[in-house]
Amino acid sequence: MAGDSRDRDVFDYLVPELEKRDLAFLHIGIFDDAMEFDYLGGRASSYVRSIYSKTLVGVGSFTAETGSKAISDDKFDLLAIGRPFIANPDYVERVCDGKELVEYSDEMLTSLI
Ligand SMILES: Cc1cc2nc3c(=O)[nH]c(=O)nc-3n(C[C@H](O)[C@H](O)[C@H](O)COP(=O)(O)O)c2cc1C
């Protein structure tokens, strides 16, 4: 979905409401967390972090390394890896062993259905 400056009004209401609930975590859904939104004052994850104090899951084109650094920098608490996991069902093992990763492509989704 395309960004819309009115999203800010929705999030400003919704996120504090979510914080009142007993949720295990809040997960951002964005394909590239490097994207910046002027109406959010920067990255979506930074904006959510600033108004949500509970467990936040970051996602969006992170590698194990950049995700690990983002957690060290307290950008969020946990990291979700999406497309690289689809392309590499043995993702964790490959990363731990320093093996090369298979690049994700949308055609891979057909084999999941
Ligand atoms: C096939 C597919 C389905 C997805 N479905 C959802 C979804 O239902 N809800 C959601 O928040 N994000 C969904 N996403 C987006 C992911 O949560 C994530 O933001 C995105 O894949 C970027 O992370 P990645 O670079 O690690 O893949 C989906 C992504 C893919 C590839």
The ligand as an ORCA input file, in Angstrom:
! r2SCAN-3c Opt
* xyz 0 1
  C       4.895    -13.635      0.811
  C       4.887    -12.544      1.836
  C       3.789    -12.369      2.651
  C       3.756    -11.344      3.608
  N       2.664    -11.211      4.409
  C       2.659    -10.268      5.394
  C       1.562    -10.167      6.289
  O       0.574    -10.883      6.185
  N       1.611     -9.223      7.260
  C       2.709     -8.395      7.409
  O       2.728     -7.552      8.325
  N       3.754     -8.467      6.559
  C       3.765     -9.383      5.572
  N       4.826     -9.466      4.715
  C       5.927     -8.503      4.842
  C       6.930     -9.010      5.850
  O       6.406     -8.956      7.168
  C       8.177     -8.146      5.834
  O       7.830     -6.845      6.234
  C       8.836     -8.100      4.474
  O       8.920     -9.386      3.899
  C      10.227     -7.469      4.602
  O      11.089     -8.253      5.377
  P      12.211     -9.167      4.660
  O      13.080     -8.205      3.898
  O      12.912     -9.868      5.773
  O      11.474    -10.102      3.735
  C       4.865    -10.468      3.757
  C       5.989    -10.669      2.930
  C       6.014    -11.678      1.968
  C       7.250    -11.846      1.107
*
